[in-house]
Amino acid sequence: MDIPVDMSVVGFDDLPVARWTHPALTTVRQPLLDMASMAATTLLRIIDGEQVDTLRLELSTRLEVRGSTAGPRTA
């Protein structure tokens, strides 16, 4: 199979190797620094005895389009 002609491939986490593959892997990037910061802040609040409304937080991800995905097909 020829990627992306026959099939598109998408990864997750945007590991450095995703840019080194041929074709470069399209991937979903997570905001790792934001995730770590929010986790640390929440942990410190819990340690200080503060009430935490929720332990579940949702942060935005971003699609990094690279060579492993084709554009939309036209009929």
N, CA, C and O of each residue as an XYZ file, in Angstrom:
300
protein
N       0.840     -1.175      0.000
C       0.000      0.000      0.000
C       0.886      1.240      0.000
O       1.971      1.252      0.580
N       0.403      2.263     -0.654
C       1.126      3.527     -0.737
C       0.462      4.544      0.189
O      -0.702      4.907      0.018
N       1.234      4.987      1.167
C       0.714      5.983      2.100
C       1.202      7.336      1.642
O       2.407      7.492      1.448
N       0.372      8.298      1.462
C      -1.032      8.444      1.810
C      -1.989      8.197      0.650
O      -3.177      8.495      0.774
N      -1.508      7.658     -0.481
C      -2.388      7.479     -1.642
C      -3.488      6.465     -1.358
O      -4.660      6.749     -1.606
N      -3.137      5.290     -0.843
C      -4.116      4.238     -0.585
C      -4.750      4.325      0.798
O      -5.888      3.898      0.997
N      -4.011      4.876      1.743
C      -4.502      4.933      3.115
C      -3.771      6.055      3.853
O      -2.569      6.249      3.668
N      -4.502      6.788      4.687
C      -3.899      7.791      5.555
C      -3.601      7.161      6.910
O      -4.341      6.295      7.376
N      -2.504      7.602      7.545
C      -2.107      7.080      8.845
C      -1.914      8.260      9.791
O      -1.274      9.252      9.443
N      -2.481      8.139     11.004
C      -2.384      9.199     12.007
C      -1.920      8.585     13.321
O      -2.402      7.528     13.728
N      -0.981      9.255     13.979
C      -0.485      8.812     15.277
C      -1.021      9.707     16.381
O      -1.863     10.573     16.143
N      -0.522      9.489     17.590
C      -0.962     10.262     18.742
C       0.247     10.562     19.620
O       1.135      9.720     19.747
N       0.296     11.727     20.219
C       1.316     12.202     21.149
C       2.454     12.967     20.481
O       3.277     13.546     21.190
N       2.540     12.996     19.170
C       3.561     13.751     18.439
C       4.962     13.504     18.983
O       5.696     14.440     19.301
N       5.314     12.239     19.083
C       6.677     11.882     19.485
C       7.658     12.369     18.422
O       7.284     12.463     17.253
N       8.897     12.679     18.789
C       9.860     13.190     17.813
C      10.021     12.305     16.573
O      10.216     12.812     15.468
N       9.940     11.005     16.755
C      10.108     10.089     15.623
C       9.037     10.294     14.545
O       9.243      9.921     13.390
N       7.900     10.883     14.917
C       6.826     11.120     13.942
C       7.299     12.022     12.805
O       6.820     11.896     11.678
N       8.223     12.921     13.085
C       8.746     13.820     12.051
C       9.830     13.166     11.219
O      10.123     13.617     10.112
N      10.431     12.101     11.746
C      11.563     11.475     11.065
C      11.151     10.354     10.120
O      11.958      9.932      9.292
N       9.925      9.861     10.219
C       9.483      8.774      9.351
C       9.267      9.288      7.937
O       9.185     10.494      7.707
N       9.178      8.367      7.003
C       8.877      8.765      5.612
C       7.687      7.965      5.134
O       7.764      6.739      5.061
N       6.591      8.621      4.807
C       6.358     10.058      4.951
C       6.204     10.432      6.434
O       5.886      9.585      7.269
N       6.434     11.705      6.740
C       6.294     12.179      8.120
C       4.875     11.888      8.612
O       3.905     12.066      7.876
N       4.767     11.438      9.864
C       3.491     10.977     10.413
C       2.625     12.134     10.903
O       3.042     12.922     11.752
N       1.419     12.222     10.358
C       0.412     13.143     10.892
C       0.076     12.665     12.296
O      -0.045     11.461     12.520
N      -0.076     13.575     13.236
C      -0.265     13.161     14.624
C      -1.103     14.163     15.398
O      -1.263     15.311     14.983
N      -1.630     13.719     16.517
C      -2.374     14.585     17.421
C      -1.419     14.992     18.539
O      -0.848     14.138     19.218
N      -1.251     16.285     18.723
C      -0.340     16.804     19.747
C      -1.136     17.186     20.987
O      -2.133     17.904     20.911
N      -0.669     16.685     22.141
C      -1.274     17.043     23.419
C      -0.464     18.168     24.059
O       0.747     18.242     23.850
N      -1.095     19.037     24.826
C      -0.380     20.133     25.482
C       0.316     19.637     26.760
O      -0.168     19.885     27.865
N       1.437     18.947     26.611
C       2.080     18.279     27.740
C       2.495     19.246     28.847
O       2.325     18.936     30.026
N       3.031     20.399     28.494
C       3.424     21.355     29.531
C       2.209     21.865     30.305
O       2.255     21.993     31.529
N       1.136     22.150     29.595
C      -0.097     22.579     30.265
C      -0.642     21.471     31.165
O      -1.118     21.738     32.269
N      -0.570     20.231     30.688
C      -1.055     19.103     31.477
C      -0.248     18.967     32.773
O      -0.816     18.763     33.846
N       1.073     19.082     32.663
C       1.934     18.968     33.844
C       1.682     20.112     34.821
O       1.630     19.903     36.033
N       1.527     21.318     34.288
C       1.284     22.484     35.132
C      -0.036     22.363     35.885
O      -0.103     22.632     37.085
N      -1.079     21.958     35.175
C      -2.395     21.805     35.808
C      -2.357     20.696     36.866
O      -2.969     20.828     37.925
N      -1.642     19.609     36.581
C      -1.544     18.512     37.547
C      -0.811     18.973     38.810
O      -1.237     18.679     39.926
N       0.295     19.698     38.621
C       1.062     20.175     39.770
C       0.244     21.164     40.604
O       0.250     21.098     41.834
N      -0.449     22.066     39.941
C      -1.283     23.039     40.646
C      -2.376     22.344     41.445
O      -2.623     22.687     42.601
N      -3.024     21.373     40.830
C      -4.092     20.630     41.509
C      -3.533     19.871     42.710
O      -4.136     19.873     43.783
N      -2.382     19.224     42.531
C      -1.762     18.483     43.628
C      -1.410     19.410     44.791
O      -1.660     19.070     45.947
N      -0.835     20.569     44.498
C      -0.486     21.516     45.556
C      -1.718     22.016     46.287
O      -1.674     22.213     47.501
N      -2.812     22.225     45.578
C      -4.066     22.641     46.225
C      -4.571     21.554     47.165
O      -5.025     21.843     48.272
N      -4.490     20.310     46.723
C      -4.940     19.189     47.564
C      -4.061     19.077     48.805
O      -4.566     18.883     49.910
N      -2.744     19.200     48.625
C      -1.814     19.142     49.758
C      -2.102     20.258     50.752
O      -1.990     20.053     51.961
N      -2.473     21.448     50.255
C      -2.796     22.577     51.132
C      -4.174     22.452     51.770
O      -4.585     23.326     52.533
N      -4.892     21.371     51.464
C      -6.190     21.144     52.060
C      -7.333     21.881     51.385
O      -8.445     21.917     51.913
N      -7.072     22.467     50.225
C      -8.132     23.167     49.496
C      -9.090     22.164     48.855
O      -8.712     21.039     48.527
N     -10.319     22.593     48.690
C     -11.319     21.790     47.997
C     -11.087     21.914     46.492
O     -10.992     23.024     45.966
N     -10.998     20.797     45.810
C     -10.834     20.784     44.360
C     -12.162     20.366     43.756
O     -12.693     19.302     44.075
N     -12.697     21.213     42.880
C     -14.010     20.948     42.295
C     -14.039     19.655     41.493
O     -15.001     18.891     41.571
N     -12.982     19.411     40.722
C     -12.945     18.219     39.881
C     -11.507     17.790     39.676
O     -10.597     18.619     39.673
N     -11.309     16.509     39.506
C      -9.986     15.993     39.171
C      -9.869     15.751     37.674
O      -8.820     15.329     37.188
N     -10.926     16.013     36.959
C     -10.928     15.815     35.505
C     -10.895     17.173     34.819
O     -11.759     18.019     35.049
N      -9.894     17.370     33.981
C      -9.762     18.593     33.199
C      -9.598     18.216     31.737
O      -8.981     17.199     31.419
N     -10.141     19.019     30.862
C     -10.029     18.752     29.433
C      -9.273     19.900     28.779
O      -9.676     21.060     28.879
N      -8.183     19.569     28.115
C      -7.371     20.559     27.427
C      -7.447     20.306     25.926
O      -7.724     19.188     25.491
N      -7.206     21.329     25.156
C      -7.277     21.211     23.703
C      -6.074     20.463     23.144
O      -4.955     20.600     23.639
N      -6.319     19.683     22.122
C      -5.250     19.028     21.373
C      -5.140     19.721     20.019
O      -5.996     20.522     19.646
N      -4.070     19.399     19.289
C      -3.895     20.016     17.980
C      -3.465     18.951     16.975
O      -2.603     18.124     17.271
N      -4.059     18.974     15.806
C      -3.699     18.046     14.743
C      -2.520     18.610     13.973
O      -2.594     19.712     13.428
N      -1.419     17.844     13.928
C      -0.233     18.221     13.157
C      -0.273     17.430     11.851
O       0.091     16.254     11.817
N      -0.713     18.078     10.787
C      -0.860     17.396      9.501
C       0.499     17.324      8.819
O       1.163     18.339      8.614
N       0.896     16.110      8.475
C       2.165     15.885      7.777
C       1.897     14.998      6.565
O       0.763     14.910      6.094
N       2.915     14.360      6.075
C       2.809     13.639      4.808
C       2.074     12.319      4.829
O       1.841     11.753      3.761
N       1.694     11.794      5.985
C       1.057     10.472      6.013
C      -0.454     10.520      5.812
O      -1.122      9.489      5.893
N      -0.994     11.698      5.552
C      -2.429     11.817      5.282
C      -2.638     12.550      3.970
O      -1.925     13.497      3.641
N      -3.622     12.093      3.241
C      -3.979     12.734      1.974
C      -5.047     13.777      2.202
O      -5.781     13.728      3.190
N      -5.130     14.709      1.297
C      -6.205     15.699      1.357
C      -7.530     15.053      1.001
O      -7.566     13.884      0.619
N      -8.628     15.805      1.122
C      -9.929     15.254      0.786
C      -9.994     14.844     -0.684
O      -9.417     15.496     -1.554
N     -10.692     13.774     -0.934
C     -10.872     13.315     -2.320
C     -12.062     14.025     -2.953
O     -13.065     14.284     -2.289
N     -11.949     14.325     -4.194
C     -13.069     14.917     -4.921
C     -13.695     13.852     -5.784
O     -12.998     13.001     -6.336
N     -14.982     13.894     -5.901
C     -15.707     12.858     -6.657
C     -15.568     13.055     -8.141
O     -16.114     12.274     -8.921
